[in-house]
Amino acid sequence: MTSQRHRTAATRAGCIRGAAAVVSMGSLLSFASFASVALLASCGGAQPSAQTSDARSLAEYDLARDSFQRGRLREALAHVEQALSHDEDNAEASYLGALILLGFCAGDAHSSDCRFDSAEKMARRALEANPEMRDAKNALGVILVHQRRYDEAIAVLKPLTEDILYASPEKSWGNLGWAYLLKGRNDEAIDALRRAIAAQPLFCVGQYRLGLAYEKRGELDLAREALTRAVETDQPECTRLQDAFDARARIAEKRGLVDDARADLERCREINATTPVGQRCAAQLQTLQ
C-alpha cells in the first residue's frame, strides 16, 4: 500500500511539472481549465473524481508558484493550503509551502511570521508523499540548521551529498558544511564547503561560509581569500552578500588593515542600512573614524 502511494505521488509530481511547463506560456486566467485537460491527457487511469481533485490541486499549486515568484508570500501560502486541501499528497505543493515559510524568515528570523516548525512540517509532508524529492530533503536540512538541530541536519544532508542523482550537490555539501560549522566541527566544515565550491565555483554563499570556517580555525589569510572570492564576482546577488563584507571587514581589522576594513563596512552599510547586519556595520564604522 505504501509503495503504491509513493508511486502515485511521484507520478502526480511528474504530471504537475509537465503540465505547469506547458501552461506557463499561457495566462493564469486560463490555467485551471487547461490544467484539467493536461492532467487528463497525461495522467490516465484515475477515477473522474480523483482527476478533478488533482486538477484543482494543480491549479492552486501553479497560482502559488506564481505568487511566490512575485514575492507575494501570504498569497502564495494561501494557494498552497488550497492545493493541499484538494490533494493532501501533492508533494510539490508541500515543498513549495516549506520554501514560502522559509521566505518569511529571510528578512528576520525572529519575526512572528517566521515559523520554522511549520516549514519543517511542510518539508516532511512533501517527503512523506514523495521520499525521492531530493530538494525537499535539502530544504529540511536547512530548516533543521536554523532550528539549531545540527545532528539531525547532518543526518539528513550527509546521505544527500552521497546521492549521485541529486542535481545540485553544491547545495547539499554547502548546507552540510554550514551544519558542521555551527556545530564547531571546523575541519569537517572546511572539507564539505570545499567540495561544494568544487561542484559549483560560483557558489558565493559556500565561499562565505568557508571564510568563516577558516576564520574560526585562525587561518585569517585563507579566510580573507575565500570571502574575497565570495563578493568579487560577476554574479549580481553575490556582490550584495552583506554578511560577507561584514566578515571581511572584521578580518581586515584583525590584521590591522583599517582602510580595507572601512571600505568593506561602508559597502556593507550601502547594501542595506536597515538590516541587523547593516546596522552593525554602521556602528562599527563609527569606531574607525
N, C-alpha and C positions, 0 to 999 in steps of 0.2 A: 504493500500500500504506500509506504513512504517513498520507495524508489519511483513508483509511478507518479506520485505527486510531484517529485522533483523533476522528472522528465517533462511533465505537463507545464510546470513553471518555467523550465528552461525554454521549451518551445514557445510559450507565450512571450517571454522576453525577446526571443528572436523575432517573433511577429511584430512586436512593438517597435523594435529598431527598424525593421524593414518598412513597415507602414509609415513610420514617422519620417524616414528618409525621403519617401516619395511625397508625403503631404507637406513637407517643409517648403516645397515650391509653391504651394497654394496659400490661400488666406486662412486665418483662424476661423473666420465665419463659416467657411465650407468644410472645416476639418471633421466635425462629428459625423456627417453623412459619408464622407469619403473614407474615413477610418473604418466604418462599418463594412463597406464594400471590400476594403483591403484585407480586413481580418477574415471575412467570409471566404474570400478568394484564396488566401494563403494558409489558413489555419483550419482546414476542414476536419470533420469528424466529431465536432462538438454538437451538443444539443442546441436548438434555437435559443433557449433562454440563456444558456451559458455564452453563446455568441453575442447576444445583446448586452449582457453584463460586461463581457470583455471589451466590447466596442466602447461602452460608456467609460470604462476604466481607462482605456487607451486615449480617448478624447480628453479626459481630465488630466492624464499624465502629460500629454503634449501641451496643454494650456499651462500646466505647472512649470514645465521646462521653459516655455517662452517667457513666463513671468520671472522665473529665476534668472534667465539670461539678461533680462531688462533691469534686474536689481530690485524687483518688487517682491520681497521675501514673504510678507504676510499673505499676499495674494497667491503666491506660489504654494505656500504651505496649505492654504485652504483647498486648492485644487488637488494637492496630494492626498489630503484626507478624503476628498470626494472620490478620487481614483481608488483608494483602498476600501472605501465603503461599497464600491461596486465589485471589487475583486481583491480580497484580502491577501491573495498570493501574488500580487503584482510586484515582483521583486524590484523592478526598475523604479517604480513609484516610491517604494520604501527607501531605496538607496538615494534617490533624489531628495526625499524628505530628510535623510541624515545630512546631506550636503547643505540643504536650506537651513537646518537648525545650527549647523556649524557656522553658516554665514552670519547668523545673529551674534555670534561670539567674535567675529573678526575684528570689529572695532573696539570692543571692551569685553573681556572675558568675565568681568564682574557685573555686567549689566543684568538686570532682572529678565531680559529677553534671552539671555544666554543659558541654555539648558542642556548641558552635556548628557545628563541622564536620559532625556528624551531622544537626543541624537543617537545615543547608544542603542536604545530600544529599536529605533528605525533601522539602524545598520544590522542588528541581529535579526530583525524581521526579514530583511532582504536576504540574508544568508540562510535563514530557515526555509524560505521559498526557493532559493537557488544557491546551494552550497558552493557552486563553482563561480560565483560572481566575485572575481578577484579584486575589483575596485572597491567593493563593499568591505572586503577583508582589510584592505589598506585604510579605508575610512574608519573602520572600527579601531584599528591600531592607533590612528591619530587621536581619536576620541579618548581612548584609554590613557594615552600620554597626557592629554590635557587634564584628565582626572587624577593624574599622578599615580596611576596603577601601572607602574613601569614593567613589573614582571609579567603581568597579563598582556601588556602591549607587546613585549618581546616574544611571548609565546604565540601571538597572532602573526607578528610580522616576520619572524625568522623563517618559518616554513614558506612564506610568500616569496622571500628572497631566493629560495631554492626551487621555486616553481618556474620551470623553463618556459611555460606557456604564458606567464604574465608579461604583457606587452610594455609595461612601464617599470622596469626594475629599478630605475633611479629613485622612484617614489618609495618602494619598499625598503631599499637599502638606506635611503636618506632618513626615513622615519624610524627605522631600526637604530640607526646611528644617533638620532635625536633621543630615543628612549635610553640608550646606553649613556649618552652624555648627561642627561638629567639624573640618572641613577648614580653617576660618579664613576662609571666604568670607562675611563677616558681612552685607554688603549683600544678597546673594542669599538668605541665610538669612532675613533680615527680610521680604523680598518673599514668599518661599514661605510663611512662617509666618503672615503677614497674610492670604494667600489661604486658608490652612487655617481660620483663625478666621472669615473671611467666609463660608466654606462651612458652618461649624458654630460659632456663637458660644460654645457651652458646652464647647468642646474645651479643657479646662483644661491639658492637657499642652502643647498648642500655645501657650497663653498663657505657660506657664512657660518654654518654650524661647525664645519671643520676648523675654521678660525677660532671659534670658541673653545673647541676641544684642545687645540694646540696651546691656547692661552692658559687653560686650566693645567696643562702639563708644564707650563713655564717656558714654552718654546715661542717666544714673542716674535722672532723674525718670521718663522713659519706661519704664525697666526696672522701677522700683518699681510703676508703674501696671499694667503687664502682670502682674506677679507678684500684685498685689492682686486683679486680675480672675481669676487662676487659683485662688485659695483662698477668696475671699469670694463664694460661690455657693451655690445650693440643691442642687447635686449632692453627695451624701454622700461619694463617692470623692474629689472634688476637695478637700474640707475636710481630707482626710488626706494631701494631697500633701506629704510630708515635705521633699522636696528644695526645694520652692518656699518653704517657711518658712525653711529654711536660707539660701537665696539672698537672700530679702528681708531677713533679719537682717543679712547681710553688707553689703548696700547701705545699710541704715539706719545701720550702724556707720560706713560711709564718709562718710555725710552728717552724722555727729555726733548722730544720733538714738538715744542709748543706751537710753532706756526702750523705744522701739519695737523695737530690736534684741533686748533682753532678753525682751520678750513673745513675739517670734517664736521665739527659741531655746527658751523654755520650752514653747511649743506643739509645736515640733519634737520635743523630748525626750518630751513626754507621748504623742505618737502611737506611738512605739516607741523605747525607750531602748536596745534591744539591737542595732539595725541599725548599720552603719557611720556612716550619716548621724546617727542618734540619738546615738551616742557622740560624734561630732564636735560636735554642738550642746551636749551636756552639758559637754564640755571647754571649749568657748567661753564657756559661761555662767560658768564659774569665773573667767575673766579679766575679766568685767564686774562681779563682786561688789565 
